[in-house]
Amino acid sequence: MSVEEIILDVFDHSSSREEALSRIAAAVQAATPEEAVEIVGLYSSRLQFHAEQWGIDSLFRDTGFHTLVEESLRALTLLQAKVDSVLGVGKVGEA
């Protein structure tokens, strides 16, 4: 599966944010470092797109755009932590 297909599949077939993050983390773990960077980049872009779209929609429904942005940032922070742990970033004594 290509990186693009992985990202589309995660957004189209994940039932929760936790499942999506778990699937992305698994894809990153199975990927080369270069593919991992591409996966995170595409996931971040897609998440930002959805946040903007949901924000636009919510403005018309008056439901709090800031909540969507906060959720997106929280998801990205969790994803970055998982990616860092998979790649060993920040671990003392590891290459």
C-alpha positions in Angstrom: 0.0 0.0 0.0 1.4 3.4 -0.9 1.7 6.2 1.7 -1.2 8.0 0.2 -3.4 4.9 0.3 -2.5 4.3 3.9 -3.6 7.9 4.8 -6.8 7.7 2.9 -7.6 4.3 4.4 -7.0 5.6 7.9 -9.4 8.6 7.4 -12.0 6.6 5.5 -12.1 3.5 7.7 -11.1 4.4 11.3 -13.9 4.4 13.8 -12.1 6.7 16.3 -9.2 9.1 16.7 -7.5 6.5 18.9 -7.8 3.8 16.2 -6.5 6.3 13.5 -3.5 7.1 15.7 -2.8 3.5 16.3 -3.0 2.6 12.6 -0.7 5.5 11.7 1.8 4.5 14.5 1.8 1.0 13.1 2.4 2.2 9.6 5.3 4.4 10.9 6.8 1.5 12.8 6.7 -0.7 9.7 8.1 2.1 7.4 11.6 3.3 6.6 12.6 6.6 8.3 11.9 8.4 5.0 8.5 6.8 4.6 7.7 7.6 8.3 8.4 11.3 7.6 6.2 11.1 4.6 3.4 9.4 6.5 3.5 11.9 9.3 3.6 14.8 6.8 0.6 13.6 4.8 -1.3 12.7 7.9 -0.7 16.2 9.3 -1.8 17.8 6.0 -4.9 15.7 5.8 -5.8 16.4 9.5 -5.3 20.2 8.9 -7.5 20.0 5.8 -10.3 18.3 7.8 -9.9 20.7 10.7 -10.3 23.6 8.4 -13.3 22.0 6.7 -14.9 21.2 10.0 -14.1 24.7 11.2 -15.8 26.3 8.2 -18.8 24.0 8.7 -19.0 24.7 12.4 -18.9 28.5 11.9 -22.2 28.1 10.1 -23.6 25.9 12.9 -22.0 28.1 15.7 -20.3 25.1 17.4 -16.9 26.3 18.4 -14.1 26.2 15.8 -11.5 26.4 18.6 -12.5 23.0 19.9 -11.8 21.4 16.5 -8.4 23.1 16.3 -7.6 21.9 19.9 -8.6 18.3 19.0 -6.4 18.4 15.8 -3.4 19.8 17.7 -3.9 17.1 20.5 -4.0 14.4 17.8 -0.9 15.7 16.2 0.9 15.9 19.5 0.0 12.3 20.3 1.1 11.2 16.8 4.4 13.0 17.1 5.1 11.3 20.4 4.3 7.9 18.9 6.5 8.6 15.9 9.4 9.8 18.2 9.2 6.6 20.2 9.2 4.4 17.1 12.1 6.3 15.6 14.0 6.5 19.0 14.1 10.3 19.0 15.1 11.7 22.3 16.3 8.4 23.8 19.7 8.9 25.4 22.4 6.5 24.2 20.7 5.4 21.1 21.7 6.2 17.5 
